[in-house]
């Protein structure tokens, strides 16, 4: 039996404990309300789609003076009452002043989850509610089919008063963005 880096982790974790973890263990988890969530490594197809989407978004014009677009990077959602961070597949955020700093929820303008049939419930319920709660303006969910093709991309926009996302558009064939990054991305470009 192989011992995994996450086998000896506590079930509850503070931010300080998380920051002291070896990188191999830290890369395999998220922390939600202080609870350690072990995340299975995504498939190569999943990662490829996320990377290509981030690359395509970087090539589009922006309404912001300075943006960063990254894949698989921690975003701290809140620290009080219990530490919570997620690692969206793609995050678009305002440039940070400090080199090496990771974005906070207040820096994030768009988060994207690439969702397979096995992760759709978490992406469309838990993560959607958490991202809305912290006020991230736009949430995209790339819905994959069982063969790793893209069925559709769901675009949710924040209703700031209700702190809930409302379905704004369902993209098929092309993702047409008009918030923060502006332009069209053919879905075939993401799955080639």
N, C-alpha and C positions, 0 to 999 in steps of 0.2 A: 504494500500500500504506500502510495506517495503522499507525503505531507505537503499540503498546500500552504502558501504564505498566510492565508486567512483562517486556517484551522485553529490557531491559538488566540484569535481576537475575542475580546469581550463582546457581549451582545449589545451593551450600551457604551457610548463613547462621547467624550467631550471634544471640542475643537483642539485643545492642547494635546490630547492623546492622539488624535488624527495626525496632527502636524509632526509628531515624533515617529510615526510609522515608517518602516522601510518602504521605499518606492514600490517594490513588487507587491506588497500588501495593499498599499494605498490605491494603486491602479485598479484593484479588483472590487472596490467597495464604493458605496455612497452611504451617507448618514442622513437619516430622516427622523426628525424629532428625537435625536440622540440614539436611535436604533441603527445598528450596522446592517446594511443591506448588501449581500454579496451579489455582484453582477457577473453573469456569465459573459465571457469574451464574445463579442459579436462575430458574425461570419465575415469572411473577406468581402463578399458582395455588399453587405450592409456598410462596412467601412468605406468601400470604394464609392458607393453612392453618396455618403456623407461628405467625403473628401471632394468629390467632383462638384457637389452642390456648393460647398464652401468656395471652391475655386471659381465657379461660375458667378457666384454672388460678388466676389472680390472684383471681377471684371466689370460689373455694372456701376453706373453712376450712383452717387449717394446724395441724400439731402442733408447729411451731417458733415461737418468740416473734417472730422478725423474718426475713422472707424477701424476696428480690428475684427477679423472674422477667423475663428478658430474651430477646430474639431476636438471633441473629447477633452475638454478642459473644465475643471471644477468651477462652479458658480455658487458662492455662498448665498443661500436664500434668506436665512435668518440665523441669529445667534441666541436670541431670547425667545422663548423660554428654554427650548432645547435646540442645540446646534443642528442645522440642516443644510446640506449642500447636495446639489445634483450635478451630473456631468452630461449635459445635453450633447447630442451628436454634432450639432453645429450651434455656435453662439455668435451673434453679431453684437458688438458692444463698443461703447465710446472708448477712445484711446485713454490709457491710464498714464499718469505722470511717473510712476515708479517702475523701473525695469524689473521684470520678473513677477510683478504683481498679477494676481488673478482677479477676474472681474467679480464684483458683487452684483446682487440682483438689481440695484439701482443703476448700474452701468449697462446692463443688458437691454437691448432694444428688440432683438428677435432671438427666439430659441427654436431649434428644430429637433424633432425626434424622428428617426427613421424607424418605422414600426412594422414588425413582422406580425403574422397572425398570432404568434405566441405572446407578443408584448403589447398588443393593441389595447387591452383593458387598462393596463397601468398607464400607458401614454395618454389615453383618452379620458381617464378618470383622475388618478392620483397626481400625476405630473401636471396635467392641465390645471387642476385646482390649485396646486402649489405655485405654479408660475403666475397664475392670475392673482393669487393672494398677495404676491410681492410686487405686482404692478408692471410686469413685463408686457409691453404694448402689443406684441405680435407673436403668435405661436403657430408654427407650421408642423404638420404631421404628415410625413411621407408614408403612405400606406403601400406596403409591399404585398405581392401575392406569394403563393407558395413556391414559385419558381424564381423569386427575387426580381420580378418585373415590378414596375410601379403601376398600381391600380389608379391612384389619384393622390393629390396633395390637398389636404384640408388646411384652409387658412382661417385661423381664429383671431379676432381682434378683441382687445380688452374693452369692456364696458367699465370704465374707471369708477363710476359711482357704485356699481354693484360688486366690483372686484370679481367679475366673472368674464369668461370669454364667450363671445357670440360667434357662431359660424358666419364668416363673411363671404367665403367663396370656396368652391370645390374646383380644383384645377385638374384638367385631363389633357394630356398631350403636351401642354406647355404651362409652365408656372409663370404667370404674369404678376410681377411684384410692383407695388406702387407706394410702399411705406418704407422709408429709410433707404433701402436699395431699390432702384427703379429700373425695370426692364423685363425681358422675357428670357426664360431658360427652357429650351426643349427637353422634355423628359428623356427622349432617346439619347441625348448627350450624357445623361447621368448613368445609363445602364449599358452603354456600348461595351 
